[in-house]
Amino acid sequence: MHNAKPLPSYLVQRYQGWKATTYAENKTWYRRLADEGQRPRAMVISCCDSRVHVTSIFGADQGEFFIHRNIANLVPPYEPDGDHHGTSAAVEYAVTALKVAHIVVMGHSGCGGVEGCHDMCSGKAPELEEKSSFVGRWMDILRPGYEKVKDIADEAERKRALEKQAVLTSLENLMSFPFVASAVETGDLSVHGVWNDIGDGSLEHFLPAEGGFKVV
């Protein structure tokens, strides 16, 4: 703990600017959020990538989304084994405590985590195969997805297909959680998959009836 340093000055300045403007102009709303607690309608599972800005894309205010971010927006299978499961804990809390109406899994273009999975599964990143690699072991979740796209000849197209497999794998794994499956069955919860092209700003959503991702 003795290695912790004071907040960088540029972040202090940004905070002070926020407190003097946005907070000051919406003080009543922030106090209401603090007093009444959160009631988000949706949970969004997105990537840690700094270019993915969920609240900007959907124009959300504070208190609207319960957001969980991890490498490559992955949801692991349901594994109640007593170990540490951050993403699974977030899903459990969103569904059983907050009772969100929607879970949105959001993938994106140029995902570094997905690229790492691609390279690892194709033998180009042996360091990720090491047992000590947290990224590699996390990306093991996406190995089944790689098997579905590995025969695509064009590498760029293959990686983009794998980004969408990350969304589909997560949707499939979500349904392995009993409390998610139960809420979906009763109509209290719906799950959604989307993919964002960072460069052109487009958003695609997964439509099973149409066989794939379609532009919104």
RALIN-V500705 format. One record per residue. N is the residue number from 1. PHI is phi in whole degrees, 0 to 359 (NA if undefined). OMEGA is omega in whole degrees, 0 to 359 (* if undefined). NEAR is the number of other ideal C-beta (glycine too) atoms within 10 Angstrom. Layout:
# RALIN-V500705
{{N,PHI,OMEGA,NEAR} {N,PHI,OMEGA,NEAR}}
This chain:
# RALIN-V500705
{{1,NA,183,3} {2,288,180,3} {3,274,181,4} {4,291,181,6} {5,248,175,5} {6,298,180,7} {7,301,177,11} {8,306,186,9} {9,300,182,8} {10,293,177,8} {11,285,176,10} {12,300,181,11} {13,295,179,11} {14,294,178,12} {15,298,182,12} {16,298,177,10} {17,294,178,11} {18,297,183,11} {19,296,183,10} {20,279,183,10} {21,243,185,10} {22,303,181,12} {23,294,183,13} {24,300,181,10} {25,281,183,9} {26,231,186,14} {27,302,181,10} {28,297,180,8} {29,295,180,13} {30,296,179,14} {31,292,177,10} {32,294,177,12} {33,301,181,15} {34,293,184,9} {35,283,187,7} {36,265,181,9} {37,82,183,9} {38,268,176,12} {39,223,182,12} {40,292,178,19} {41,278,186,14} {42,221,169,19} {43,255,176,23} {44,241,176,27} {45,254,185,28} {46,230,183,23} {47,278,176,24} {48,291,183,13} {49,313,184,18} {50,294,180,6} {51,276,181,12} {52,269,186,20} {53,238,188,12} {54,304,185,17} {55,294,177,13} {56,287,182,8} {57,299,183,16} {58,259,177,15} {59,60,186,7} {60,267,173,16} {61,266,176,10} {62,298,180,13} {63,96,183,16} {64,274,185,16} {65,243,168,21} {66,264,189,22} {67,252,174,18} {68,238,181,19} {69,241,174,16} {70,208,180,18} {71,295,176,21} {72,66,175,28} {73,45,183,31} {74,262,170,25} {75,248,179,28} {76,283,174,20} {77,295,177,13} {78,293,182,19} {79,222,180,12} {80,281,186,10} {81,256,178,6} {82,86,178,6} {83,274,179,7} {84,276,181,6} {85,224,184,15} {86,296,181,10} {87,293,180,20} {88,296,178,18} {89,295,179,11} {90,295,178,18} {91,296,180,25} {92,301,182,16} {93,295,181,14} {94,298,186,23} {95,277,187,22} {96,271,182,14} {97,259,181,9} {98,277,180,16} {99,54,177,13} {100,297,181,24} {101,270,183,14} {102,220,167,15} {103,238,180,26} {104,246,174,22} {105,263,187,25} {106,241,175,24} {107,266,182,29} {108,203,179,23} {109,286,176,18} {110,62,183,14} {111,287,181,26} {112,293,179,13} {113,295,178,21} {114,295,177,29} {115,298,177,17} {116,298,178,22} {117,297,179,31} {118,301,182,24} {119,291,179,16} {120,296,183,22} {121,289,179,21} {122,262,175,12} {123,83,183,8} {124,263,182,11} {125,223,182,19} {126,300,180,11} {127,295,179,12} {128,282,177,19} {129,281,181,13} {130,297,180,10} {131,298,183,6} {132,279,181,7} {133,275,177,17} {134,295,180,9} {135,296,181,16} {136,300,182,18} {137,291,176,13} {138,292,181,19} {139,287,173,27} {140,303,179,16} {141,303,185,20} {142,266,180,24} {143,306,178,12} {144,300,178,13} {145,293,178,26} {146,298,180,21} {147,300,182,11} {148,279,185,13} {149,242,189,18} {150,298,182,13} {151,271,175,7} {152,290,189,14} {153,293,182,6} {154,285,186,9} {155,295,180,10} {156,297,178,8} {157,293,179,11} {158,296,181,17} {159,294,178,19} {160,294,177,20} {161,296,180,19} {162,290,175,25} {163,300,179,28} {164,284,174,20} {165,295,177,20} {166,298,177,29} {167,292,182,28} {168,294,177,20} {169,298,180,26} {170,294,178,26} {171,298,179,18} {172,295,181,15} {173,292,177,22} {174,303,183,23} {175,287,175,15} {176,277,177,13} {177,277,184,22} {178,305,182,10} {179,288,174,13} {180,287,180,22} {181,302,181,15} {182,295,181,13} {183,292,177,20} {184,293,182,17} {185,296,181,10} {186,277,180,8} {187,86,180,8} {188,277,184,12} {189,217,172,21} {190,232,180,13} {191,246,186,21} {192,219,177,15} {193,238,179,26} {194,225,178,22} {195,224,184,24} {196,250,172,23} {197,273,185,15} {198,298,185,14} {199,293,183,9} {200,254,175,7} {201,76,182,8} {202,284,179,12} {203,229,177,15} {204,245,175,18} {205,242,183,15} {206,279,180,20} {207,239,183,11} {208,307,183,9} {209,294,181,4} {210,257,172,8} {211,79,178,8} {212,166,181,10} {213,272,179,19} {214,231,181,10} {215,297,180,9} {216,290,*,9}}
